[in-house]
């Protein structure tokens, strides 16, 4: 379950990175600017909602690491997930 959740979170991070990558265009009309603002609000809401998912994912990774000492779920990997989320946020 952890691996599936980790993969899903990774895909979400990539999707958000692509969605947030384009810069706002300066010469848009008012309607387009308002649409972009609404779109960014939706993305912001999605980012905030993922915080709880990330917390559960990190808790599960820590529990797995404590039981198995598997380096794929060690503290460095957990910090990498947190850093990737923080970058998107």
PyMOL Python script that loads the backbone (N, CA, C, O; Angstrom):
from pymol import cmd

cmd.read_pdbstr("""\
ATOM      1  N   UNK A   1       0.823  -1.198   0.000  1.00  0.00           N
ATOM      2  CA  UNK A   1       0.000   0.000   0.000  1.00  0.00           C
ATOM      3  C   UNK A   1       0.867   1.262   0.000  1.00  0.00           C
ATOM      4  O   UNK A   1       0.567   2.249  -0.672  1.00  0.00           O
ATOM      5  N   UNK A   2       1.967   1.194   0.787  1.00  0.00           N
ATOM      6  CA  UNK A   2       2.847   2.362   0.847  1.00  0.00           C
ATOM      7  C   UNK A   2       3.415   2.680  -0.530  1.00  0.00           C
ATOM      8  O   UNK A   2       3.438   3.839  -0.944  1.00  0.00           O
ATOM      9  N   UNK A   3       3.878   1.644  -1.245  1.00  0.00           N
ATOM     10  CA  UNK A   3       4.476   1.885  -2.565  1.00  0.00           C
ATOM     11  C   UNK A   3       3.471   2.499  -3.529  1.00  0.00           C
ATOM     12  O   UNK A   3       3.815   3.385  -4.311  1.00  0.00           O
ATOM     13  N   UNK A   4       2.237   2.030  -3.475  1.00  0.00           N
ATOM     14  CA  UNK A   4       1.208   2.595  -4.346  1.00  0.00           C
ATOM     15  C   UNK A   4       0.940   4.054  -3.967  1.00  0.00           C
ATOM     16  O   UNK A   4       0.837   4.913  -4.842  1.00  0.00           O
ATOM     17  N   UNK A   5       0.829   4.332  -2.673  1.00  0.00           N
ATOM     18  CA  UNK A   5       0.591   5.706  -2.218  1.00  0.00           C
ATOM     19  C   UNK A   5       1.770   6.601  -2.583  1.00  0.00           C
ATOM     20  O   UNK A   5       1.581   7.755  -2.966  1.00  0.00           O
ATOM     21  N   UNK A   6       2.983   6.074  -2.464  1.00  0.00           N
ATOM     22  CA  UNK A   6       4.179   6.840  -2.812  1.00  0.00           C
ATOM     23  C   UNK A   6       4.179   7.171  -4.297  1.00  0.00           C
ATOM     24  O   UNK A   6       4.498   8.294  -4.689  1.00  0.00           O
ATOM     25  N   UNK A   7       3.824   6.206  -5.112  1.00  0.00           N
ATOM     26  CA  UNK A   7       3.759   6.423  -6.560  1.00  0.00           C
ATOM     27  C   UNK A   7       2.691   7.458  -6.911  1.00  0.00           C
ATOM     28  O   UNK A   7       2.922   8.335  -7.742  1.00  0.00           O
ATOM     29  N   UNK A   8       1.531   7.355  -6.281  1.00  0.00           N
ATOM     30  CA  UNK A   8       0.454   8.312  -6.536  1.00  0.00           C
ATOM     31  C   UNK A   8       0.875   9.724  -6.130  1.00  0.00           C
ATOM     32  O   UNK A   8       0.577  10.691  -6.831  1.00  0.00           O
ATOM     33  N   UNK A   9       1.571   9.836  -4.991  1.00  0.00           N
ATOM     34  CA  UNK A   9       2.023  11.142  -4.539  1.00  0.00           C
ATOM     35  C   UNK A   9       3.062  11.698  -5.512  1.00  0.00           C
ATOM     36  O   UNK A   9       3.053  12.891  -5.815  1.00  0.00           O
ATOM     37  N   UNK A  10       3.943  10.851  -5.993  1.00  0.00           N
ATOM     38  CA  UNK A  10       4.934  11.280  -6.985  1.00  0.00           C
ATOM     39  C   UNK A  10       4.274  11.771  -8.269  1.00  0.00           C
ATOM     40  O   UNK A  10       4.697  12.774  -8.843  1.00  0.00           O
ATOM     41  N   UNK A  11       3.246  11.073  -8.716  1.00  0.00           N
ATOM     42  CA  UNK A  11       2.527  11.516  -9.925  1.00  0.00           C
ATOM     43  C   UNK A  11       1.826  12.839  -9.663  1.00  0.00           C
ATOM     44  O   UNK A  11       1.800  13.709 -10.534  1.00  0.00           O
ATOM     45  N   UNK A  12       1.252  13.005  -8.462  1.00  0.00           N
ATOM     46  CA  UNK A  12       0.613  14.276  -8.133  1.00  0.00           C
ATOM     47  C   UNK A  12       1.638  15.407  -8.124  1.00  0.00           C
ATOM     48  O   UNK A  12       1.367  16.487  -8.647  1.00  0.00           O
ATOM     49  N   UNK A  13       2.809  15.171  -7.537  1.00  0.00           N
ATOM     50  CA  UNK A  13       3.850  16.194  -7.518  1.00  0.00           C
ATOM     51  C   UNK A  13       4.228  16.607  -8.935  1.00  0.00           C
ATOM     52  O   UNK A  13       4.363  17.796  -9.222  1.00  0.00           O
ATOM     53  N   UNK A  14       4.399  15.635  -9.815  1.00  0.00           N
ATOM     54  CA  UNK A  14       4.768  15.934 -11.202  1.00  0.00           C
ATOM     55  C   UNK A  14       3.660  16.727 -11.902  1.00  0.00           C
ATOM     56  O   UNK A  14       3.935  17.678 -12.634  1.00  0.00           O
ATOM     57  N   UNK A  15       2.409  16.326 -11.670  1.00  0.00           N
ATOM     58  CA  UNK A  15       1.273  17.033 -12.271  1.00  0.00           C
ATOM     59  C   UNK A  15       1.230  18.482 -11.795  1.00  0.00           C
ATOM     60  O   UNK A  15       1.013  19.397 -12.588  1.00  0.00           O
ATOM     61  N   UNK A  16       1.436  18.681 -10.503  1.00  0.00           N
ATOM     62  CA  UNK A  16       1.403  20.044  -9.963  1.00  0.00           C
ATOM     63  C   UNK A  16       2.574  20.871 -10.472  1.00  0.00           C
ATOM     64  O   UNK A  16       2.437  22.065 -10.738  1.00  0.00           O
ATOM     65  N   UNK A  17       3.728  20.223 -10.604  1.00  0.00           N
ATOM     66  CA  UNK A  17       4.908  20.926 -11.102  1.00  0.00           C
ATOM     67  C   UNK A  17       4.641  21.437 -12.527  1.00  0.00           C
ATOM     68  O   UNK A  17       4.986  22.569 -12.866  1.00  0.00           O
ATOM     69  N   UNK A  18       4.024  20.586 -13.347  1.00  0.00           N
ATOM     70  CA  UNK A  18       3.700  21.002 -14.727  1.00  0.00           C
ATOM     71  C   UNK A  18       2.630  22.094 -14.737  1.00  0.00           C
ATOM     72  O   UNK A  18       2.688  23.012 -15.556  1.00  0.00           O
ATOM     73  N   UNK A  19       1.660  21.999 -13.837  1.00  0.00           N
ATOM     74  CA  UNK A  19       0.569  22.976 -13.813  1.00  0.00           C
ATOM     75  C   UNK A  19       1.050  24.346 -13.339  1.00  0.00           C
ATOM     76  O   UNK A  19       0.547  25.377 -13.787  1.00  0.00           O
ATOM     77  N   UNK A  20       2.019  24.351 -12.435  1.00  0.00           N
ATOM     78  CA  UNK A  20       2.476  25.606 -11.865  1.00  0.00           C
ATOM     79  C   UNK A  20       3.659  26.196 -12.616  1.00  0.00           C
ATOM     80  O   UNK A  20       4.029  27.344 -12.372  1.00  0.00           O
ATOM     81  N   UNK A  21       4.253  25.442 -13.515  1.00  0.00           N
ATOM     82  CA  UNK A  21       5.451  25.876 -14.208  1.00  0.00           C
ATOM     83  C   UNK A  21       5.260  27.111 -15.090  1.00  0.00           C
ATOM     84  O   UNK A  21       6.083  28.025 -15.040  1.00  0.00           O
ATOM     85  N   UNK A  22       4.195  27.163 -15.894  1.00  0.00           N
ATOM     86  CA  UNK A  22       4.073  28.339 -16.770  1.00  0.00           C
ATOM     87  C   UNK A  22       3.897  29.629 -15.967  1.00  0.00           C
ATOM     88  O   UNK A  22       3.153  29.672 -14.987  1.00  0.00           O
ATOM     89  N   UNK A  23       4.580  30.648 -16.391  1.00  0.00           N
ATOM     90  CA  UNK A  23       4.449  31.945 -15.734  1.00  0.00           C
ATOM     91  C   UNK A  23       3.183  32.635 -16.211  1.00  0.00           C
ATOM     92  O   UNK A  23       2.714  32.397 -17.323  1.00  0.00           O
ATOM     93  N   UNK A  24       2.644  33.480 -15.372  1.00  0.00           N
ATOM     94  CA  UNK A  24       1.471  34.256 -15.771  1.00  0.00           C
ATOM     95  C   UNK A  24       1.858  35.187 -16.915  1.00  0.00           C
ATOM     96  O   UNK A  24       2.893  35.853 -16.877  1.00  0.00           O
ATOM     97  N   UNK A  25       1.028  35.214 -17.902  1.00  0.00           N
ATOM     98  CA  UNK A  25       1.292  36.100 -19.027  1.00  0.00           C
ATOM     99  C   UNK A  25       0.825  37.506 -18.672  1.00  0.00           C
ATOM    100  O   UNK A  25      -0.253  37.698 -18.110  1.00  0.00           O
ATOM    101  N   UNK A  26       1.654  38.473 -19.009  1.00  0.00           N
ATOM    102  CA  UNK A  26       1.386  39.850 -18.599  1.00  0.00           C
ATOM    103  C   UNK A  26       0.371  40.555 -19.501  1.00  0.00           C
ATOM    104  O   UNK A  26      -0.263  41.513 -19.060  1.00  0.00           O
ATOM    105  N   UNK A  27       0.201  40.119 -20.730  1.00  0.00           N
ATOM    106  CA  UNK A  27      -0.644  40.845 -21.672  1.00  0.00           C
ATOM    107  C   UNK A  27      -2.026  40.214 -21.862  1.00  0.00           C
ATOM    108  O   UNK A  27      -2.665  40.430 -22.892  1.00  0.00           O
ATOM    109  N   UNK A  28      -2.471  39.470 -20.923  1.00  0.00           N
ATOM    110  CA  UNK A  28      -3.792  38.863 -21.029  1.00  0.00           C
ATOM    111  C   UNK A  28      -4.878  39.886 -20.724  1.00  0.00           C
ATOM    112  O   UNK A  28      -4.654  40.880 -20.034  1.00  0.00           O
ATOM    113  N   UNK A  29      -6.053  39.609 -21.258  1.00  0.00           N
ATOM    114  CA  UNK A  29      -7.203  40.439 -20.942  1.00  0.00           C
ATOM    115  C   UNK A  29      -7.720  40.117 -19.547  1.00  0.00           C
ATOM    116  O   UNK A  29      -7.276  39.161 -18.912  1.00  0.00           O
ATOM    117  N   UNK A  30      -8.656  40.919 -19.083  1.00  0.00           N
ATOM    118  CA  UNK A  30      -9.190  40.761 -17.729  1.00  0.00           C
ATOM    119  C   UNK A  30      -9.808  39.380 -17.518  1.00  0.00           C
ATOM    120  O   UNK A  30      -9.561  38.752 -16.488  1.00  0.00           O
ATOM    121  N   UNK A  31     -10.601  38.897 -18.466  1.00  0.00           N
ATOM    122  CA  UNK A  31     -11.256  37.594 -18.305  1.00  0.00           C
ATOM    123  C   UNK A  31     -10.222  36.469 -18.153  1.00  0.00           C
ATOM    124  O   UNK A  31     -10.377  35.582 -17.314  1.00  0.00           O
ATOM    125  N   UNK A  32      -9.181  36.517 -18.967  1.00  0.00           N
ATOM    126  CA  UNK A  32      -8.157  35.482 -18.904  1.00  0.00           C
ATOM    127  C   UNK A  32      -7.398  35.551 -17.582  1.00  0.00           C
ATOM    128  O   UNK A  32      -7.057  34.520 -17.002  1.00  0.00           O
ATOM    129  N   UNK A  33      -7.138  36.757 -17.115  1.00  0.00           N
ATOM    130  CA  UNK A  33      -6.458  36.907 -15.827  1.00  0.00           C
ATOM    131  C   UNK A  33      -7.326  36.371 -14.693  1.00  0.00           C
ATOM    132  O   UNK A  33      -6.824  35.709 -13.785  1.00  0.00           O
ATOM    133  N   UNK A  34      -8.615  36.651 -14.742  1.00  0.00           N
ATOM    134  CA  UNK A  34      -9.528  36.139 -13.720  1.00  0.00           C
ATOM    135  C   UNK A  34      -9.599  34.614 -13.763  1.00  0.00           C
ATOM    136  O   UNK A  34      -9.667  33.954 -12.726  1.00  0.00           O
ATOM    137  N   UNK A  35      -9.582  34.061 -14.989  1.00  0.00           N
ATOM    138  CA  UNK A  35      -9.584  32.606 -15.123  1.00  0.00           C
ATOM    139  C   UNK A  35      -8.320  32.035 -14.495  1.00  0.00           C
ATOM    140  O   UNK A  35      -8.384  31.035 -13.780  1.00  0.00           O
ATOM    141  N   UNK A  36      -7.168  32.660 -14.754  1.00  0.00           N
ATOM    142  CA  UNK A  36      -5.917  32.176 -14.175  1.00  0.00           C
ATOM    143  C   UNK A  36      -5.941  32.242 -12.649  1.00  0.00           C
ATOM    144  O   UNK A  36      -5.457  31.329 -11.980  1.00  0.00           O
ATOM    145  N   UNK A  37      -6.495  33.305 -12.105  1.00  0.00           N
ATOM    146  CA  UNK A  37      -6.593  33.435 -10.652  1.00  0.00           C
ATOM    147  C   UNK A  37      -7.465  32.309 -10.093  1.00  0.00           C
ATOM    148  O   UNK A  37      -7.105  31.681  -9.097  1.00  0.00           O
ATOM    149  N   UNK A  38      -8.608  32.053 -10.729  1.00  0.00           N
ATOM    150  CA  UNK A  38      -9.479  30.972 -10.272  1.00  0.00           C
ATOM    151  C   UNK A  38      -8.769  29.624 -10.359  1.00  0.00           C
ATOM    152  O   UNK A  38      -8.866  28.798  -9.452  1.00  0.00           O
ATOM    153  N   UNK A  39      -8.062  29.416 -11.452  1.00  0.00           N
ATOM    154  CA  UNK A  39      -7.327  28.167 -11.643  1.00  0.00           C
ATOM    155  C   UNK A  39      -6.261  27.996 -10.551  1.00  0.00           C
ATOM    156  O   UNK A  39      -6.097  26.904 -10.008  1.00  0.00           O
ATOM    157  N   UNK A  40      -5.553  29.057 -10.238  1.00  0.00           N
ATOM    158  CA  UNK A  40      -4.529  28.982  -9.192  1.00  0.00           C
ATOM    159  C   UNK A  40      -5.146  28.748  -7.815  1.00  0.00           C
ATOM    160  O   UNK A  40      -4.537  28.094  -6.968  1.00  0.00           O
ATOM    161  N   UNK A  41      -6.338  29.272  -7.587  1.00  0.00           N
ATOM    162  CA  UNK A  41      -7.029  28.999  -6.317  1.00  0.00           C
ATOM    163  C   UNK A  41      -7.371  27.524  -6.182  1.00  0.00           C
ATOM    164  O   UNK A  41      -7.243  26.947  -5.102  1.00  0.00           O
ATOM    165  N   UNK A  42      -7.807  26.914  -7.285  1.00  0.00           N
ATOM    166  CA  UNK A  42      -8.121  25.486  -7.280  1.00  0.00           C
ATOM    167  C   UNK A  42      -6.848  24.685  -7.009  1.00  0.00           C
ATOM    168  O   UNK A  42      -6.857  23.751  -6.207  1.00  0.00           O
ATOM    169  N   UNK A  43      -5.750  25.054  -7.683  1.00  0.00           N
ATOM    170  CA  UNK A  43      -4.486  24.362  -7.456  1.00  0.00           C
ATOM    171  C   UNK A  43      -4.023  24.516  -6.007  1.00  0.00           C
ATOM    172  O   UNK A  43      -3.527  23.565  -5.402  1.00  0.00           O
ATOM    173  N   UNK A  44      -4.189  25.710  -5.461  1.00  0.00           N
ATOM    174  CA  UNK A  44      -3.802  25.953  -4.060  1.00  0.00           C
ATOM    175  C   UNK A  44      -4.616  25.076  -3.118  1.00  0.00           C
ATOM    176  O   UNK A  44      -4.074  24.508  -2.169  1.00  0.00           O
ATOM    177  N   UNK A  45      -5.889  24.966  -3.373  1.00  0.00           N
ATOM    178  CA  UNK A  45      -6.746  24.118  -2.552  1.00  0.00           C
ATOM    179  C   UNK A  45      -6.294  22.660  -2.629  1.00  0.00           C
ATOM    180  O   UNK A  45      -6.260  21.959  -1.618  1.00  0.00           O
ATOM    181  N   UNK A  46      -5.949  22.212  -3.832  1.00  0.00           N
ATOM    182  CA  UNK A  46      -5.471  20.842  -4.016  1.00  0.00           C
ATOM    183  C   UNK A  46      -4.168  20.627  -3.252  1.00  0.00           C
ATOM    184  O   UNK A  46      -3.981  19.587  -2.620  1.00  0.00           O
ATOM    185  N   UNK A  47      -3.280  21.595  -3.308  1.00  0.00           N
ATOM    186  CA  UNK A  47      -2.002  21.502  -2.596  1.00  0.00           C
ATOM    187  C   UNK A  47      -2.239  21.384  -1.092  1.00  0.00           C
ATOM    188  O   UNK A  47      -1.608  20.564  -0.426  1.00  0.00           O
ATOM    189  N   UNK A  48      -3.140  22.195  -0.561  1.00  0.00           N
ATOM    190  CA  UNK A  48      -3.435  22.141   0.872  1.00  0.00           C
ATOM    191  C   UNK A  48      -4.033  20.786   1.258  1.00  0.00           C
ATOM    192  O   UNK A  48      -3.724  20.249   2.322  1.00  0.00           O
ATOM    193  N   UNK A  49      -4.883  20.238   0.395  1.00  0.00           N
ATOM    194  CA  UNK A  49      -5.514  18.949   0.691  1.00  0.00           C
ATOM    195  C   UNK A  49      -4.483  17.824   0.706  1.00  0.00           C
ATOM    196  O   UNK A  49      -4.651  16.853   1.444  1.00  0.00           O
ATOM    197  N   UNK A  50      -3.432  17.930  -0.085  1.00  0.00           N
ATOM    198  CA  UNK A  50      -2.418  16.885  -0.145  1.00  0.00           C
ATOM    199  C   UNK A  50      -1.541  16.852   1.114  1.00  0.00           C
ATOM    200  O   UNK A  50      -0.840  15.867   1.345  1.00  0.00           O
ATOM    201  N   UNK A  51      -1.570  17.896   1.915  1.00  0.00           N
ATOM    202  CA  UNK A  51      -0.739  17.940   3.119  1.00  0.00           C
ATOM    203  C   UNK A  51      -1.074  16.776   4.053  1.00  0.00           C
ATOM    204  O   UNK A  51      -0.168  16.163   4.617  1.00  0.00           O
ATOM    205  N   UNK A  52      -2.344  16.467   4.221  1.00  0.00           N
ATOM    206  CA  UNK A  52      -2.743  15.361   5.094  1.00  0.00           C
ATOM    207  C   UNK A  52      -2.282  14.024   4.517  1.00  0.00           C
ATOM    208  O   UNK A  52      -1.835  13.139   5.247  1.00  0.00           O
ATOM    209  N   UNK A  53      -2.397  13.891   3.195  1.00  0.00           N
ATOM    210  CA  UNK A  53      -1.946  12.669   2.534  1.00  0.00           C
ATOM    211  C   UNK A  53      -0.446  12.494   2.736  1.00  0.00           C
ATOM    212  O   UNK A  53       0.017  11.393   3.034  1.00  0.00           O
ATOM    213  N   UNK A  54       0.311  13.567   2.579  1.00  0.00           N
ATOM    214  CA  UNK A  54       1.754  13.511   2.774  1.00  0.00           C
ATOM    215  C   UNK A  54       2.086  13.117   4.213  1.00  0.00           C
ATOM    216  O   UNK A  54       2.988  12.312   4.443  1.00  0.00           O
ATOM    217  N   UNK A  55       1.370  13.674   5.169  1.00  0.00           N
ATOM    218  CA  UNK A  55       1.624  13.355   6.576  1.00  0.00           C
ATOM    219  C   UNK A  55       1.437  11.866   6.840  1.00  0.00           C
ATOM    220  O   UNK A  55       2.255  11.244   7.518  1.00  0.00           O
ATOM    221  N   UNK A  56       0.356  11.293   6.304  1.00  0.00           N
ATOM    222  CA  UNK A  56       0.115   9.855   6.471  1.00  0.00           C
ATOM    223  C   UNK A  56       1.194   9.039   5.761  1.00  0.00           C
ATOM    224  O   UNK A  56       1.650   8.020   6.278  1.00  0.00           O
ATOM    225  N   UNK A  57       1.599   9.494   4.570  1.00  0.00           N
ATOM    226  CA  UNK A  57       2.633   8.799   3.815  1.00  0.00           C
ATOM    227  C   UNK A  57       3.959   8.803   4.575  1.00  0.00           C
ATOM    228  O   UNK A  57       4.647   7.784   4.633  1.00  0.00           O
ATOM    229  N   UNK A  58       4.313   9.940   5.153  1.00  0.00           N
ATOM    230  CA  UNK A  58       5.555  10.029   5.920  1.00  0.00           C
ATOM    231  C   UNK A  58       5.488   9.184   7.190  1.00  0.00           C
ATOM    232  O   UNK A  58       6.478   8.559   7.569  1.00  0.00           O
ATOM    233  N   UNK A  59       4.334   9.160   7.848  1.00  0.00           N
ATOM    234  CA  UNK A  59       4.166   8.316   9.036  1.00  0.00           C
ATOM    235  C   UNK A  59       4.345   6.844   8.677  1.00  0.00           C
ATOM    236  O   UNK A  59       5.004   6.093   9.396  1.00  0.00           O
ATOM    237  N   UNK A  60       3.751   6.445   7.556  1.00  0.00           N
ATOM    238  CA  UNK A  60       3.866   5.053   7.122  1.00  0.00           C
ATOM    239  C   UNK A  60       5.305   4.721   6.744  1.00  0.00           C
ATOM    240  O   UNK A  60       5.791   3.631   7.049  1.00  0.00           O
ATOM    241  N   UNK A  61       5.987   5.649   6.083  1.00  0.00           N
ATOM    242  CA  UNK A  61       7.392   5.436   5.722  1.00  0.00           C
ATOM    243  C   UNK A  61       8.243   5.279   6.973  1.00  0.00           C
ATOM    244  O   UNK A  61       9.116   4.412   7.025  1.00  0.00           O
ATOM    245  N   UNK A  62       7.997   6.107   7.974  1.00  0.00           N
ATOM    246  CA  UNK A  62       8.760   6.007   9.227  1.00  0.00           C
ATOM    247  C   UNK A  62       8.499   4.672   9.911  1.00  0.00           C
ATOM    248  O   UNK A  62       9.429   4.041  10.412  1.00  0.00           O
ATOM    249  N   UNK A  63       7.257   4.242   9.934  1.00  0.00           N
ATOM    250  CA  UNK A  63       6.925   2.959  10.552  1.00  0.00           C
ATOM    251  C   UNK A  63       7.586   1.808   9.795  1.00  0.00           C
ATOM    252  O   UNK A  63       8.111   0.881  10.412  1.00  0.00           O
ATOM    253  N   UNK A  64       7.563   1.863   8.464  1.00  0.00           N
ATOM    254  CA  UNK A  64       8.216   0.826   7.669  1.00  0.00           C
ATOM    255  C   UNK A  64       9.715   0.813   7.913  1.00  0.00           C
ATOM    256  O   UNK A  64      10.320  -0.252   8.033  1.00  0.00           O
ATOM    257  N   UNK A  65      10.310   1.987   7.985  1.00  0.00           N
ATOM    258  CA  UNK A  65      11.747   2.055   8.211  1.00  0.00           C
ATOM    259  C   UNK A  65      12.110   1.486   9.581  1.00  0.00           C
ATOM    260  O   UNK A  65      13.113   0.786   9.717  1.00  0.00           O
ATOM    261  N   UNK A  66      11.306   1.782  10.587  1.00  0.00           N
ATOM    262  CA  UNK A  66      11.566   1.258  11.935  1.00  0.00           C
ATOM    263  C   UNK A  66      11.472  -0.266  11.978  1.00  0.00           C
ATOM    264  O   UNK A  66      12.209  -0.914  12.722  1.00  0.00           O
ATOM    265  N   UNK A  67      10.565  -0.840  11.180  1.00  0.00           N
ATOM    266  CA  UNK A  67      10.396  -2.295  11.162  1.00  0.00           C
ATOM    267  C   UNK A  67      11.430  -2.985  10.286  1.00  0.00           C
ATOM    268  O   UNK A  67      11.922  -4.058  10.636  1.00  0.00           O
ATOM    269  N   UNK A  68      11.766  -2.376   9.143  1.00  0.00           N
ATOM    270  CA  UNK A  68      12.576  -3.081   8.149  1.00  0.00           C
ATOM    271  C   UNK A  68      13.952  -2.483   7.921  1.00  0.00           C
ATOM    272  O   UNK A  68      14.834  -3.162   7.394  1.00  0.00           O
ATOM    273  N   UNK A  69      14.158  -1.237   8.301  1.00  0.00           N
ATOM    274  CA  UNK A  69      15.389  -0.500   8.026  1.00  0.00           C
ATOM    275  C   UNK A  69      15.705  -0.468   6.526  1.00  0.00           C
ATOM    276  O   UNK A  69      16.868  -0.414   6.127  1.00  0.00           O
ATOM    277  N   UNK A  70      14.675  -0.501   5.720  1.00  0.00           N
ATOM    278  CA  UNK A  70      14.814  -0.430   4.258  1.00  0.00           C
ATOM    279  C   UNK A  70      15.230   0.986   3.876  1.00  0.00           C
ATOM    280  O   UNK A  70      14.542   1.942   4.237  1.00  0.00           O
ATOM    281  N   UNK A  71      16.343   1.145   3.153  1.00  0.00           N
ATOM    282  CA  UNK A  71      16.811   2.488   2.797  1.00  0.00           C
ATOM    283  C   UNK A  71      15.862   3.238   1.854  1.00  0.00           C
ATOM    284  O   UNK A  71      15.976   4.456   1.713  1.00  0.00           O
ATOM    285  N   UNK A  72      14.935   2.533   1.212  1.00  0.00           N
ATOM    286  CA  UNK A  72      14.004   3.233   0.315  1.00  0.00           C
ATOM    287  C   UNK A  72      12.954   4.027   1.088  1.00  0.00           C
ATOM    288  O   UNK A  72      12.206   4.804   0.495  1.00  0.00           O
ATOM    289  N   UNK A  73      12.894   3.839   2.408  1.00  0.00           N
ATOM    290  CA  UNK A  73      11.956   4.607   3.237  1.00  0.00           C
ATOM    291  C   UNK A  73      12.675   5.263   4.413  1.00  0.00           C
ATOM    292  O   UNK A  73      12.061   5.552   5.440  1.00  0.00           O
ATOM    293  N   UNK A  74      13.977   5.496   4.258  1.00  0.00           N
ATOM    294  CA  UNK A  74      14.742   6.088   5.353  1.00  0.00           C
ATOM    295  C   UNK A  74      14.424   7.572   5.519  1.00  0.00           C
ATOM    296  O   UNK A  74      13.638   8.141   4.762  1.00  0.00           O
ATOM    297  N   UNK A  75      15.048   8.184   6.524  1.00  0.00           N
ATOM    298  CA  UNK A  75      14.757   9.595   6.836  1.00  0.00           C
ATOM    299  C   UNK A  75      15.111  10.521   5.677  1.00  0.00           C
ATOM    300  O   UNK A  75      14.429  11.520   5.449  1.00  0.00           O
ATOM    301  N   UNK A  76      16.170  10.195   4.946  1.00  0.00           N
ATOM    302  CA  UNK A  76      16.565  11.013   3.802  1.00  0.00           C
ATOM    303  C   UNK A  76      15.480  10.998   2.715  1.00  0.00           C
ATOM    304  O   UNK A  76      15.163  12.031   2.126  1.00  0.00           O
ATOM    305  N   UNK A  77      14.930   9.832   2.467  1.00  0.00           N
ATOM    306  CA  UNK A  77      13.851   9.700   1.483  1.00  0.00           C
ATOM    307  C   UNK A  77      12.608  10.451   1.956  1.00  0.00           C
ATOM    308  O   UNK A  77      11.947  11.134   1.175  1.00  0.00           O
ATOM    309  N   UNK A  78      12.304  10.315   3.236  1.00  0.00           N
ATOM    310  CA  UNK A  78      11.151  11.019   3.793  1.00  0.00           C
ATOM    311  C   UNK A  78      11.333  12.528   3.671  1.00  0.00           C
ATOM    312  O   UNK A  78      10.396  13.246   3.321  1.00  0.00           O
ATOM    313  N   UNK A  79      12.539  13.005   3.961  1.00  0.00           N
ATOM    314  CA  UNK A  79      12.816  14.438   3.845  1.00  0.00           C
ATOM    315  C   UNK A  79      12.717  14.890   2.393  1.00  0.00           C
ATOM    316  O   UNK A  79      12.291  16.012   2.120  1.00  0.00           O
ATOM    317  N   UNK A  80      13.109  14.025   1.464  1.00  0.00           N
ATOM    318  CA  UNK A  80      12.984  14.344   0.046  1.00  0.00           C
ATOM    319  C   UNK A  80      11.537  14.556  -0.364  1.00  0.00           C
ATOM    320  O   UNK A  80      11.230  15.468  -1.131  1.00  0.00           O
ATOM    321  N   UNK A  81      10.645  13.709   0.151  1.00  0.00           N
ATOM    322  CA  UNK A  81       9.217  13.883  -0.126  1.00  0.00           C
ATOM    323  C   UNK A  81       8.720  15.211   0.449  1.00  0.00           C
ATOM    324  O   UNK A  81       7.996  15.955  -0.212  1.00  0.00           O
ATOM    325  N   UNK A  82       9.117  15.491   1.676  1.00  0.00           N
ATOM    326  CA  UNK A  82       8.692  16.731   2.320  1.00  0.00           C
ATOM    327  C   UNK A  82       9.225  17.942   1.548  1.00  0.00           C
ATOM    328  O   UNK A  82       8.504  18.921   1.351  1.00  0.00           O
ATOM    329  N   UNK A  83      10.473  17.875   1.116  1.00  0.00           N
ATOM    330  CA  UNK A  83      11.060  18.987   0.359  1.00  0.00           C
ATOM    331  C   UNK A  83      10.359  19.192  -0.973  1.00  0.00           C
ATOM    332  O   UNK A  83      10.127  20.328  -1.385  1.00  0.00           O
ATOM    333  N   UNK A  84      10.020  18.098  -1.651  1.00  0.00           N
ATOM    334  CA  UNK A  84       9.316  18.210  -2.934  1.00  0.00           C
ATOM    335  C   UNK A  84       7.950  18.864  -2.740  1.00  0.00           C
ATOM    336  O   UNK A  84       7.540  19.704  -3.540  1.00  0.00           O
ATOM    337  N   UNK A  85       7.252  18.476  -1.679  1.00  0.00           N
ATOM    338  CA  UNK A  85       5.956  19.095  -1.373  1.00  0.00           C
ATOM    339  C   UNK A  85       6.135  20.576  -1.042  1.00  0.00           C
ATOM    340  O   UNK A  85       5.390  21.427  -1.528  1.00  0.00           O
ATOM    341  N   UNK A  86       7.132  20.869  -0.211  1.00  0.00           N
ATOM    342  CA  UNK A  86       7.373  22.268   0.163  1.00  0.00           C
ATOM    343  C   UNK A  86       7.684  23.121  -1.059  1.00  0.00           C
ATOM    344  O   UNK A  86       7.273  24.279  -1.135  1.00  0.00           O
ATOM    345  N   UNK A  87       8.403  22.553  -2.007  1.00  0.00           N
ATOM    346  CA  UNK A  87       8.735  23.284  -3.235  1.00  0.00           C
ATOM    347  C   UNK A  87       7.461  23.615  -4.029  1.00  0.00           C
ATOM    348  O   UNK A  87       7.307  24.725  -4.538  1.00  0.00           O
ATOM    349  N   UNK A  88       6.564  22.646  -4.125  1.00  0.00           N
ATOM    350  CA  UNK A  88       5.292  22.869  -4.822  1.00  0.00           C
ATOM    351  C   UNK A  88       4.461  23.898  -4.076  1.00  0.00           C
ATOM    352  O   UNK A  88       3.840  24.772  -4.682  1.00  0.00           O
ATOM    353  N   UNK A  89       4.455  23.785  -2.760  1.00  0.00           N
ATOM    354  CA  UNK A  89       3.649  24.709  -1.953  1.00  0.00           C
ATOM    355  C   UNK A  89       4.157  26.113  -2.122  1.00  0.00           C
ATOM    356  O   UNK A  89       3.613  27.042  -1.526  1.00  0.00           O
TER     357      UNK A  89
END
""", "prot")
cmd.dss("prot")
cmd.show_as("cartoon", "prot")
cmd.util.cbc("prot")
cmd.orient("prot")
